[in-house]
Amino acid sequence: MSNDVWYKNNNADKTWWKDTPGTVGEWLFSFDKKKIYNLFADYPHNLTAEEKEIFDAENPDWKDFFSGRT
């Protein structure tokens, strides 16, 4: 049995965030709760163009934060 807790910032979002209590600095997210991305390691280069578009639209603060990444 999994103790994974997934949540969305807004009900209409397609981006799911994984709650990782007890872990510092880990920001995990997914679009299907199967393929999990680590925000700092995977954004933007490991996302598909469609996933990046969705993520950026739903998370403009993170998009701005990582604006120097290509």
PyMOL Python script that loads the backbone (N, CA, C, O; Angstrom):
from pymol import cmd

cmd.read_pdbstr("""\
ATOM      1  N   MET A   1       0.846  -1.187   0.000  1.00  0.00           N
ATOM      2  CA  MET A   1       0.000   0.000   0.000  1.00  0.00           C
ATOM      3  C   MET A   1       0.884   1.240   0.000  1.00  0.00           C
ATOM      4  O   MET A   1       1.844   1.326   0.765  1.00  0.00           O
ATOM      5  N   SER A   2       0.563   2.177  -0.843  1.00  0.00           N
ATOM      6  CA  SER A   2       1.359   3.377  -1.005  1.00  0.00           C
ATOM      7  C   SER A   2       0.849   4.492  -0.091  1.00  0.00           C
ATOM      8  O   SER A   2      -0.357   4.660   0.090  1.00  0.00           O
ATOM      9  N   ASN A   3       1.777   5.242   0.476  1.00  0.00           N
ATOM     10  CA  ASN A   3       1.415   6.398   1.290  1.00  0.00           C
ATOM     11  C   ASN A   3       1.546   7.692   0.507  1.00  0.00           C
ATOM     12  O   ASN A   3       1.551   8.772   1.098  1.00  0.00           O
ATOM     13  N   ASP A   4       1.654   7.603  -0.814  1.00  0.00           N
ATOM     14  CA  ASP A   4       1.817   8.775  -1.647  1.00  0.00           C
ATOM     15  C   ASP A   4       0.602   9.688  -1.517  1.00  0.00           C
ATOM     16  O   ASP A   4      -0.542   9.241  -1.596  1.00  0.00           O
ATOM     17  N   VAL A   5       0.872  10.959  -1.318  1.00  0.00           N
ATOM     18  CA  VAL A   5      -0.188  11.959  -1.274  1.00  0.00           C
ATOM     19  C   VAL A   5       0.052  12.931  -2.415  1.00  0.00           C
ATOM     20  O   VAL A   5       1.067  13.626  -2.454  1.00  0.00           O
ATOM     21  N   TRP A   6      -0.890  12.969  -3.337  1.00  0.00           N
ATOM     22  CA  TRP A   6      -0.814  13.848  -4.489  1.00  0.00           C
ATOM     23  C   TRP A   6      -1.850  14.952  -4.331  1.00  0.00           C
ATOM     24  O   TRP A   6      -2.933  14.728  -3.792  1.00  0.00           O
ATOM     25  N   TYR A   7      -1.508  16.140  -4.805  1.00  0.00           N
ATOM     26  CA  TYR A   7      -2.436  17.256  -4.744  1.00  0.00           C
ATOM     27  C   TYR A   7      -2.203  18.173  -5.942  1.00  0.00           C
ATOM     28  O   TYR A   7      -1.164  18.125  -6.599  1.00  0.00           O
ATOM     29  N   LYS A   8      -3.204  19.006  -6.200  1.00  0.00           N
ATOM     30  CA  LYS A   8      -3.113  20.029  -7.237  1.00  0.00           C
ATOM     31  C   LYS A   8      -3.248  21.384  -6.573  1.00  0.00           C
ATOM     32  O   LYS A   8      -3.964  21.524  -5.582  1.00  0.00           O
ATOM     33  N   ASN A   9      -2.566  22.381  -7.111  1.00  0.00           N
ATOM     34  CA  ASN A   9      -2.706  23.733  -6.582  1.00  0.00           C
ATOM     35  C   ASN A   9      -4.095  24.290  -6.874  1.00  0.00           C
ATOM     36  O   ASN A   9      -4.647  25.044  -6.072  1.00  0.00           O
ATOM     37  N   ASN A  10      -4.656  23.918  -8.019  1.00  0.00           N
ATOM     38  CA  ASN A  10      -6.013  24.315  -8.423  1.00  0.00           C
ATOM     39  C   ASN A  10      -6.695  23.089  -9.009  1.00  0.00           C
ATOM     40  O   ASN A  10      -6.050  22.278  -9.673  1.00  0.00           O
ATOM     41  N   ASN A  11      -7.976  22.948  -8.771  1.00  0.00           N
ATOM     42  CA  ASN A  11      -8.703  21.769  -9.238  1.00  0.00           C
ATOM     43  C   ASN A  11      -8.583  21.534 -10.737  1.00  0.00           C
ATOM     44  O   ASN A  11      -8.557  20.385 -11.178  1.00  0.00           O
ATOM     45  N   ALA A  12      -8.508  22.595 -11.523  1.00  0.00           N
ATOM     46  CA  ALA A  12      -8.458  22.466 -12.980  1.00  0.00           C
ATOM     47  C   ALA A  12      -7.059  22.143 -13.509  1.00  0.00           C
ATOM     48  O   ALA A  12      -6.908  21.841 -14.693  1.00  0.00           O
ATOM     49  N   ASP A  13      -6.045  22.200 -12.660  1.00  0.00           N
ATOM     50  CA  ASP A  13      -4.669  21.937 -13.095  1.00  0.00           C
ATOM     51  C   ASP A  13      -4.492  20.505 -13.585  1.00  0.00           C
ATOM     52  O   ASP A  13      -5.211  19.592 -13.179  1.00  0.00           O
ATOM     53  N   LYS A  14      -3.522  20.339 -14.462  1.00  0.00           N
ATOM     54  CA  LYS A  14      -3.129  19.012 -14.933  1.00  0.00           C
ATOM     55  C   LYS A  14      -1.856  18.543 -14.229  1.00  0.00           C
ATOM     56  O   LYS A  14      -1.483  17.373 -14.315  1.00  0.00           O
ATOM     57  N   THR A  15      -1.193  19.472 -13.530  1.00  0.00           N
ATOM     58  CA  THR A  15       0.031  19.143 -12.808  1.00  0.00           C
ATOM     59  C   THR A  15      -0.308  18.691 -11.400  1.00  0.00           C
ATOM     60  O   THR A  15      -0.955  19.407 -10.636  1.00  0.00           O
ATOM     61  N   TRP A  16       0.147  17.480 -11.071  1.00  0.00           N
ATOM     62  CA  TRP A  16       0.010  16.939  -9.726  1.00  0.00           C
ATOM     63  C   TRP A  16       1.331  17.130  -8.996  1.00  0.00           C
ATOM     64  O   TRP A  16       2.396  16.931  -9.581  1.00  0.00           O
ATOM     65  N   TRP A  17       1.273  17.509  -7.738  1.00  0.00           N
ATOM     66  CA  TRP A  17       2.446  17.636  -6.886  1.00  0.00           C
ATOM     67  C   TRP A  17       2.413  16.525  -5.849  1.00  0.00           C
ATOM     68  O   TRP A  17       1.355  16.200  -5.310  1.00  0.00           O
ATOM     69  N   LYS A  18       3.564  15.950  -5.575  1.00  0.00           N
ATOM     70  CA  LYS A  18       3.652  14.857  -4.600  1.00  0.00           C
ATOM     71  C   LYS A  18       4.135  15.426  -3.272  1.00  0.00           C
ATOM     72  O   LYS A  18       5.179  16.075  -3.205  1.00  0.00           O
ATOM     73  N   ASP A  19       3.378  15.179  -2.234  1.00  0.00           N
ATOM     74  CA  ASP A  19       3.745  15.607  -0.893  1.00  0.00           C
ATOM     75  C   ASP A  19       4.825  14.661  -0.367  1.00  0.00           C
ATOM     76  O   ASP A  19       4.632  13.446  -0.332  1.00  0.00           O
ATOM     77  N   THR A  20       5.958  15.224   0.038  1.00  0.00           N
ATOM     78  CA  THR A  20       7.075  14.418   0.539  1.00  0.00           C
ATOM     79  C   THR A  20       7.487  14.919   1.922  1.00  0.00           C
ATOM     80  O   THR A  20       8.555  15.510   2.074  1.00  0.00           O
ATOM     81  N   PRO A  21       6.643  14.685   2.930  1.00  0.00           N
ATOM     82  CA  PRO A  21       6.976  15.167   4.264  1.00  0.00           C
ATOM     83  C   PRO A  21       8.274  14.531   4.765  1.00  0.00           C
ATOM     84  O   PRO A  21       8.550  13.360   4.505  1.00  0.00           O
ATOM     85  N   GLY A  22       9.042  15.308   5.472  1.00  0.00           N
ATOM     86  CA  GLY A  22      10.302  14.817   6.005  1.00  0.00           C
ATOM     87  C   GLY A  22      11.457  14.904   5.027  1.00  0.00           C
ATOM     88  O   GLY A  22      12.591  14.578   5.378  1.00  0.00           O
ATOM     89  N   THR A  23      11.188  15.337   3.813  1.00  0.00           N
ATOM     90  CA  THR A  23      12.226  15.490   2.803  1.00  0.00           C
ATOM     91  C   THR A  23      12.389  16.970   2.501  1.00  0.00           C
ATOM     92  O   THR A  23      11.415  17.660   2.198  1.00  0.00           O
ATOM     93  N   VAL A  24      13.610  17.450   2.585  1.00  0.00           N
ATOM     94  CA  VAL A  24      13.876  18.862   2.361  1.00  0.00           C
ATOM     95  C   VAL A  24      14.350  19.081   0.922  1.00  0.00           C
ATOM     96  O   VAL A  24      15.217  18.359   0.428  1.00  0.00           O
ATOM     97  N   GLY A  25      13.779  20.070   0.266  1.00  0.00           N
ATOM     98  CA  GLY A  25      14.236  20.474  -1.059  1.00  0.00           C
ATOM     99  C   GLY A  25      13.845  19.562  -2.197  1.00  0.00           C
ATOM    100  O   GLY A  25      14.424  19.652  -3.280  1.00  0.00           O
ATOM    101  N   GLU A  26      12.889  18.696  -1.989  1.00  0.00           N
ATOM    102  CA  GLU A  26      12.448  17.791  -3.055  1.00  0.00           C
ATOM    103  C   GLU A  26      11.080  18.243  -3.535  1.00  0.00           C
ATOM    104  O   GLU A  26      10.111  18.235  -2.775  1.00  0.00           O
ATOM    105  N   TRP A  27      11.005  18.636  -4.794  1.00  0.00           N
ATOM    106  CA  TRP A  27       9.761  19.089  -5.404  1.00  0.00           C
ATOM    107  C   TRP A  27       9.433  18.127  -6.542  1.00  0.00           C
ATOM    108  O   TRP A  27       9.979  18.240  -7.639  1.00  0.00           O
ATOM    109  N   LEU A  28       8.540  17.186  -6.272  1.00  0.00           N
ATOM    110  CA  LEU A  28       8.181  16.172  -7.254  1.00  0.00           C
ATOM    111  C   LEU A  28       6.821  16.497  -7.852  1.00  0.00           C
ATOM    112  O   LEU A  28       5.899  16.919  -7.153  1.00  0.00           O
ATOM    113  N   PHE A  29       6.716  16.292  -9.163  1.00  0.00           N
ATOM    114  CA  PHE A  29       5.448  16.530  -9.824  1.00  0.00           C
ATOM    115  C   PHE A  29       5.256  15.522 -10.942  1.00  0.00           C
ATOM    116  O   PHE A  29       6.196  14.856 -11.376  1.00  0.00           O
ATOM    117  N   SER A  30       4.015  15.428 -11.396  1.00  0.00           N
ATOM    118  CA  SER A  30       3.660  14.471 -12.440  1.00  0.00           C
ATOM    119  C   SER A  30       2.423  14.978 -13.162  1.00  0.00           C
ATOM    120  O   SER A  30       1.703  15.847 -12.668  1.00  0.00           O
ATOM    121  N   PHE A  31       2.196  14.422 -14.328  1.00  0.00           N
ATOM    122  CA  PHE A  31       0.982  14.728 -15.062  1.00  0.00           C
ATOM    123  C   PHE A  31       0.014  13.548 -15.029  1.00  0.00           C
ATOM    124  O   PHE A  31      -1.171  13.700 -15.326  1.00  0.00           O
ATOM    125  N   ASP A  32       0.532  12.363 -14.661  1.00  0.00           N
ATOM    126  CA  ASP A  32      -0.295  11.163 -14.610  1.00  0.00           C
ATOM    127  C   ASP A  32      -0.099  10.350 -13.325  1.00  0.00           C
ATOM    128  O   ASP A  32      -0.680   9.273 -13.187  1.00  0.00           O
ATOM    129  N   LYS A  33       0.701  10.844 -12.397  1.00  0.00           N
ATOM    130  CA  LYS A  33       1.037  10.191 -11.132  1.00  0.00           C
ATOM    131  C   LYS A  33       1.795   8.878 -11.338  1.00  0.00           C
ATOM    132  O   LYS A  33       1.892   8.071 -10.414  1.00  0.00           O
ATOM    133  N   LYS A  34       2.325   8.663 -12.527  1.00  0.00           N
ATOM    134  CA  LYS A  34       3.138   7.483 -12.814  1.00  0.00           C
ATOM    135  C   LYS A  34       4.572   7.905 -13.126  1.00  0.00           C
ATOM    136  O   LYS A  34       5.520   7.448 -12.487  1.00  0.00           O
ATOM    137  N   LYS A  35       4.712   8.778 -14.112  1.00  0.00           N
ATOM    138  CA  LYS A  35       6.023   9.320 -14.443  1.00  0.00           C
ATOM    139  C   LYS A  35       6.232  10.554 -13.578  1.00  0.00           C
ATOM    140  O   LYS A  35       5.516  11.548 -13.702  1.00  0.00           O
ATOM    141  N   ILE A  36       7.227  10.469 -12.698  1.00  0.00           N
ATOM    142  CA  ILE A  36       7.460  11.527 -11.721  1.00  0.00           C
ATOM    143  C   ILE A  36       8.706  12.309 -12.092  1.00  0.00           C
ATOM    144  O   ILE A  36       9.756  11.740 -12.392  1.00  0.00           O
ATOM    145  N   TYR A  37       8.564  13.624 -12.066  1.00  0.00           N
ATOM    146  CA  TYR A  37       9.674  14.522 -12.343  1.00  0.00           C
ATOM    147  C   TYR A  37      10.149  15.174 -11.046  1.00  0.00           C
ATOM    148  O   TYR A  37       9.354  15.451 -10.148  1.00  0.00           O
ATOM    149  N   ASN A  38      11.452  15.414 -10.965  1.00  0.00           N
ATOM    150  CA  ASN A  38      12.031  16.203  -9.901  1.00  0.00           C
ATOM    151  C   ASN A  38      12.241  17.600 -10.480  1.00  0.00           C
ATOM    152  O   ASN A  38      12.984  17.773 -11.445  1.00  0.00           O
ATOM    153  N   LEU A  39      11.589  18.585  -9.891  1.00  0.00           N
ATOM    154  CA  LEU A  39      11.595  19.930 -10.448  1.00  0.00           C
ATOM    155  C   LEU A  39      12.998  20.438 -10.737  1.00  0.00           C
ATOM    156  O   LEU A  39      13.260  20.927 -11.835  1.00  0.00           O
ATOM    157  N   PHE A  40      13.903  20.331  -9.775  1.00  0.00           N
ATOM    158  CA  PHE A  40      15.234  20.918  -9.946  1.00  0.00           C
ATOM    159  C   PHE A  40      16.127  20.110 -10.882  1.00  0.00           C
ATOM    160  O   PHE A  40      17.028  20.670 -11.506  1.00  0.00           O
ATOM    161  N   ALA A  41      15.896  18.821 -10.988  1.00  0.00           N
ATOM    162  CA  ALA A  41      16.732  17.986 -11.859  1.00  0.00           C
ATOM    163  C   ALA A  41      16.181  17.869 -13.281  1.00  0.00           C
ATOM    164  O   ALA A  41      16.953  17.723 -14.228  1.00  0.00           O
ATOM    165  N   ASP A  42      14.866  17.929 -13.440  1.00  0.00           N
ATOM    166  CA  ASP A  42      14.249  17.593 -14.722  1.00  0.00           C
ATOM    167  C   ASP A  42      13.694  18.767 -15.526  1.00  0.00           C
ATOM    168  O   ASP A  42      13.512  18.647 -16.738  1.00  0.00           O
ATOM    169  N   TYR A  43      13.428  19.877 -14.888  1.00  0.00           N
ATOM    170  CA  TYR A  43      12.818  20.999 -15.608  1.00  0.00           C
ATOM    171  C   TYR A  43      13.885  21.846 -16.277  1.00  0.00           C
ATOM    172  O   TYR A  43      14.886  22.156 -15.631  1.00  0.00           O
ATOM    173  N   PRO A  44      13.732  22.228 -17.509  1.00  0.00           N
ATOM    174  CA  PRO A  44      12.679  21.884 -18.463  1.00  0.00           C
ATOM    175  C   PRO A  44      13.064  20.759 -19.411  1.00  0.00           C
ATOM    176  O   PRO A  44      12.219  20.274 -20.163  1.00  0.00           O
ATOM    177  N   HIS A  45      14.316  20.338 -19.389  1.00  0.00           N
ATOM    178  CA  HIS A  45      14.858  19.467 -20.434  1.00  0.00           C
ATOM    179  C   HIS A  45      14.268  18.057 -20.492  1.00  0.00           C
ATOM    180  O   HIS A  45      14.332  17.426 -21.547  1.00  0.00           O
ATOM    181  N   ASN A  46      13.709  17.548 -19.425  1.00  0.00           N
ATOM    182  CA  ASN A  46      13.145  16.194 -19.465  1.00  0.00           C
ATOM    183  C   ASN A  46      11.638  16.167 -19.689  1.00  0.00           C
ATOM    184  O   ASN A  46      11.035  15.094 -19.719  1.00  0.00           O
ATOM    185  N   LEU A  47      11.033  17.328 -19.845  1.00  0.00           N
ATOM    186  CA  LEU A  47       9.603  17.405 -20.129  1.00  0.00           C
ATOM    187  C   LEU A  47       9.392  17.464 -21.640  1.00  0.00           C
ATOM    188  O   LEU A  47      10.227  17.994 -22.373  1.00  0.00           O
ATOM    189  N   THR A  48       8.278  16.919 -22.089  1.00  0.00           N
ATOM    190  CA  THR A  48       7.930  17.071 -23.494  1.00  0.00           C
ATOM    191  C   THR A  48       7.502  18.525 -23.706  1.00  0.00           C
ATOM    192  O   THR A  48       7.255  19.248 -22.741  1.00  0.00           O
ATOM    193  N   ALA A  49       7.418  18.940 -24.940  1.00  0.00           N
ATOM    194  CA  ALA A  49       6.988  20.305 -25.247  1.00  0.00           C
ATOM    195  C   ALA A  49       5.597  20.568 -24.677  1.00  0.00           C
ATOM    196  O   ALA A  49       5.343  21.643 -24.135  1.00  0.00           O
ATOM    197  N   GLU A  50       4.701  19.599 -24.796  1.00  0.00           N
ATOM    198  CA  GLU A  50       3.341  19.755 -24.268  1.00  0.00           C
ATOM    199  C   GLU A  50       3.356  19.844 -22.743  1.00  0.00           C
ATOM    200  O   GLU A  50       2.662  20.684 -22.170  1.00  0.00           O
ATOM    201  N   GLU A  51       4.139  18.989 -22.078  1.00  0.00           N
ATOM    202  CA  GLU A  51       4.221  19.028 -20.621  1.00  0.00           C
ATOM    203  C   GLU A  51       4.787  20.367 -20.142  1.00  0.00           C
ATOM    204  O   GLU A  51       4.299  20.934 -19.164  1.00  0.00           O
ATOM    205  N   LYS A  52       5.812  20.870 -20.827  1.00  0.00           N
ATOM    206  CA  LYS A  52       6.400  22.157 -20.443  1.00  0.00           C
ATOM    207  C   LYS A  52       5.388  23.279 -20.601  1.00  0.00           C
ATOM    208  O   LYS A  52       5.298  24.160 -19.746  1.00  0.00           O
ATOM    209  N   GLU A  53       4.631  23.252 -21.680  1.00  0.00           N
ATOM    210  CA  GLU A  53       3.607  24.271 -21.908  1.00  0.00           C
ATOM    211  C   GLU A  53       2.568  24.257 -20.783  1.00  0.00           C
ATOM    212  O   GLU A  53       2.198  25.309 -20.262  1.00  0.00           O
ATOM    213  N   ILE A  54       2.106  23.073 -20.415  1.00  0.00           N
ATOM    214  CA  ILE A  54       1.128  22.931 -19.325  1.00  0.00           C
ATOM    215  C   ILE A  54       1.735  23.405 -18.011  1.00  0.00           C
ATOM    216  O   ILE A  54       1.128  24.192 -17.284  1.00  0.00           O
ATOM    217  N   PHE A  55       2.939  22.920 -17.713  1.00  0.00           N
ATOM    218  CA  PHE A  55       3.593  23.271 -16.460  1.00  0.00           C
ATOM    219  C   PHE A  55       3.784  24.780 -16.355  1.00  0.00           C
ATOM    220  O   PHE A  55       3.475  25.374 -15.322  1.00  0.00           O
ATOM    221  N   ASP A  56       4.288  25.397 -17.408  1.00  0.00           N
ATOM    222  CA  ASP A  56       4.547  26.838 -17.397  1.00  0.00           C
ATOM    223  C   ASP A  56       3.260  27.642 -17.204  1.00  0.00           C
ATOM    224  O   ASP A  56       3.255  28.643 -16.488  1.00  0.00           O
ATOM    225  N   ALA A  57       2.186  27.213 -17.831  1.00  0.00           N
ATOM    226  CA  ALA A  57       0.912  27.924 -17.702  1.00  0.00           C
ATOM    227  C   ALA A  57       0.362  27.820 -16.281  1.00  0.00           C
ATOM    228  O   ALA A  57      -0.215  28.778 -15.767  1.00  0.00           O
ATOM    229  N   GLU A  58       0.537  26.671 -15.652  1.00  0.00           N
ATOM    230  CA  GLU A  58       0.001  26.446 -14.312  1.00  0.00           C
ATOM    231  C   GLU A  58       0.943  26.919 -13.203  1.00  0.00           C
ATOM    232  O   GLU A  58       0.513  27.112 -12.066  1.00  0.00           O
ATOM    233  N   ASN A  59       2.213  27.104 -13.527  1.00  0.00           N
ATOM    234  CA  ASN A  59       3.213  27.439 -12.515  1.00  0.00           C
ATOM    235  C   ASN A  59       4.110  28.584 -12.995  1.00  0.00           C
ATOM    236  O   ASN A  59       5.316  28.395 -13.158  1.00  0.00           O
ATOM    237  N   PRO A  60       3.535  29.763 -13.221  1.00  0.00           N
ATOM    238  CA  PRO A  60       4.326  30.869 -13.766  1.00  0.00           C
ATOM    239  C   PRO A  60       5.484  31.295 -12.862  1.00  0.00           C
ATOM    240  O   PRO A  60       6.500  31.778 -13.360  1.00  0.00           O
ATOM    241  N   ASP A  61       5.353  31.127 -11.560  1.00  0.00           N
ATOM    242  CA  ASP A  61       6.452  31.497 -10.661  1.00  0.00           C
ATOM    243  C   ASP A  61       7.663  30.597 -10.876  1.00  0.00           C
ATOM    244  O   ASP A  61       8.798  31.073 -10.875  1.00  0.00           O
ATOM    245  N   TRP A  62       7.429  29.299 -11.061  1.00  0.00           N
ATOM    246  CA  TRP A  62       8.548  28.384 -11.334  1.00  0.00           C
ATOM    247  C   TRP A  62       9.125  28.663 -12.717  1.00  0.00           C
ATOM    248  O   TRP A  62      10.340  28.601 -12.902  1.00  0.00           O
ATOM    249  N   LYS A  63       8.276  28.968 -13.683  1.00  0.00           N
ATOM    250  CA  LYS A  63       8.761  29.316 -15.021  1.00  0.00           C
ATOM    251  C   LYS A  63       9.714  30.502 -14.933  1.00  0.00           C
ATOM    252  O   LYS A  63      10.784  30.486 -15.541  1.00  0.00           O
ATOM    253  N   ASP A  64       9.330  31.529 -14.181  1.00  0.00           N
ATOM    254  CA  ASP A  64      10.186  32.704 -14.009  1.00  0.00           C
ATOM    255  C   ASP A  64      11.469  32.345 -13.264  1.00  0.00           C
ATOM    256  O   ASP A  64      12.547  32.813 -13.629  1.00  0.00           O
ATOM    257  N   PHE A  65      11.363  31.529 -12.236  1.00  0.00           N
ATOM    258  CA  PHE A  65      12.516  31.134 -11.442  1.00  0.00           C
ATOM    259  C   PHE A  65      13.583  30.466 -12.312  1.00  0.00           C
ATOM    260  O   PHE A  65      14.778  30.717 -12.156  1.00  0.00           O
ATOM    261  N   PHE A  66      13.127  29.614 -13.226  1.00  0.00           N
ATOM    262  CA  PHE A  66      14.050  28.873 -14.093  1.00  0.00           C
ATOM    263  C   PHE A  66      14.248  29.527 -15.462  1.00  0.00           C
ATOM    264  O   PHE A  66      14.709  28.861 -16.389  1.00  0.00           O
ATOM    265  N   SER A  67      13.922  30.783 -15.610  1.00  0.00           N
ATOM    266  CA  SER A  67      13.979  31.434 -16.916  1.00  0.00           C
ATOM    267  C   SER A  67      15.365  31.425 -17.532  1.00  0.00           C
ATOM    268  O   SER A  67      15.487  31.580 -18.747  1.00  0.00           O
ATOM    269  N   GLY A  68      16.404  31.252 -16.748  1.00  0.00           N
ATOM    270  CA  GLY A  68      17.770  31.203 -17.276  1.00  0.00           C
ATOM    271  C   GLY A  68      18.150  29.857 -17.851  1.00  0.00           C
ATOM    272  O   GLY A  68      19.179  29.740 -18.515  1.00  0.00           O
ATOM    273  N   ARG A  69      17.339  28.836 -17.609  1.00  0.00           N
ATOM    274  CA  ARG A  69      17.624  27.500 -18.159  1.00  0.00           C
ATOM    275  C   ARG A  69      17.138  27.420 -19.596  1.00  0.00           C
ATOM    276  O   ARG A  69      16.112  28.001 -19.950  1.00  0.00           O
ATOM    277  N   THR A  70      17.884  26.695 -20.420  1.00  0.00           N
ATOM    278  CA  THR A  70      17.450  26.523 -21.812  1.00  0.00           C
ATOM    279  C   THR A  70      17.156  25.080 -22.095  1.00  0.00           C
ATOM    280  O   THR A  70      16.777  24.735 -23.215  1.00  0.00           O
TER     281      THR A  70
END
""", "prot")
cmd.dss("prot")
cmd.show_as("cartoon", "prot")
cmd.util.cbc("prot")
cmd.orient("prot")
